[in-house]
Amino acid sequence: MAGWSFITNHGSVLAAIAMHASQTARQIGDIAGITERAAHKIIKDLEDDGYVSKTRTGRRNSYQIHANVPLKDDISNATVGELLLALGWKRARRQAKDTETDQVVP
């Protein structure tokens, strides 16, 4: 009965990254219910627009959410962090309280 969803694939990938920052693109795609190829494209979109940044750690990537970036919509003044908190994200500050980068709390 799931013909549609309130959260787009971009939102699903963002939430998957927020909750599983050290997962591979394939694993993020599996969590979001999309293909690995689609996950790579969406991750690139999120990076290009400043929502996440990717850091290479050995052979894997890890991701950081930029929680203070405004959502791409014309309706609200909400930030990415506010959306993720509504979706159940538990964030932990890595630096000072006013920093824009958050990490995942396991």
C-alpha positions in Angstrom: 0.0 0.0 0.0 3.1 2.3 -0.1 2.4 4.0 -3.4 4.0 7.3 -2.3 6.0 8.9 0.5 6.4 12.2 2.2 10.2 11.9 2.0 11.9 12.0 -1.4 14.9 9.8 -2.3 17.2 12.8 -1.6 15.6 13.1 1.9 15.9 9.3 2.4 19.6 9.3 1.5 20.3 12.3 3.7 18.5 10.6 6.6 20.5 7.4 5.9 23.7 9.3 5.9 22.8 11.1 9.1 22.1 7.8 10.9 24.8 5.7 9.3 27.6 8.1 8.3 30.3 5.4 7.8 28.2 3.2 5.5 29.1 2.7 1.8 27.0 4.2 -1.0 25.6 0.7 -1.6 24.6 0.3 2.0 23.1 3.8 2.0 21.1 2.9 -1.1 19.9 -0.3 0.5 18.7 1.7 3.6 17.0 4.3 1.4 15.5 1.6 -0.9 17.3 2.7 -4.0 20.1 1.4 -6.2 23.8 2.0 -5.5 24.0 4.1 -8.7 21.1 6.3 -7.6 22.7 6.6 -4.1 26.0 7.8 -5.7 24.1 10.4 -7.7 22.1 11.7 -4.8 25.2 11.8 -2.5 26.9 13.9 -5.2 23.9 16.2 -5.4 23.9 16.6 -1.6 27.6 17.4 -1.6 27.3 19.9 -4.5 24.6 21.8 -2.6 26.5 21.8 0.7 24.3 19.5 2.8 27.0 16.9 3.4 30.8 16.6 2.9 32.7 13.4 2.3 36.0 12.4 3.8 38.1 9.5 2.6 39.1 7.2 5.5 41.2 4.4 4.1 39.2 2.7 1.4 35.9 4.0 2.7 34.1 7.3 2.8 32.6 8.9 5.9 30.1 11.7 5.7 29.4 14.8 7.7 26.0 16.6 7.8 26.0 20.4 7.6 22.9 20.8 9.8 22.6 24.6 9.5 22.1 24.6 5.7 18.5 25.7 4.8 16.3 23.2 3.1 15.7 23.7 -0.6 12.1 24.7 -0.5 10.0 27.8 -0.8 7.7 27.0 2.2 9.8 27.0 5.3 12.8 28.5 6.9 13.9 25.1 8.3 17.4 23.7 8.2 18.5 20.3 7.3 19.2 19.6 10.9 15.7 20.4 11.9 14.3 18.0 9.3 16.7 15.3 10.4 15.8 15.8 14.1 12.1 15.3 13.2 13.1 12.1 11.5 14.7 10.8 14.6 18.3 11.9 14.2 20.3 12.2 17.4 23.2 14.6 16.7 26.3 15.2 18.7 28.5 18.3 18.2 32.1 17.6 17.2 33.2 21.1 17.9 31.9 24.2 19.6 28.2 24.8 19.9 28.0 27.2 17.0 29.7 24.9 14.4 27.8 23.8 11.3 29.1 20.3 11.1 27.5 17.5 13.1 28.3 13.8 13.5 26.2 10.8 14.2 25.5 9.4 17.6 25.5 5.6 17.5 
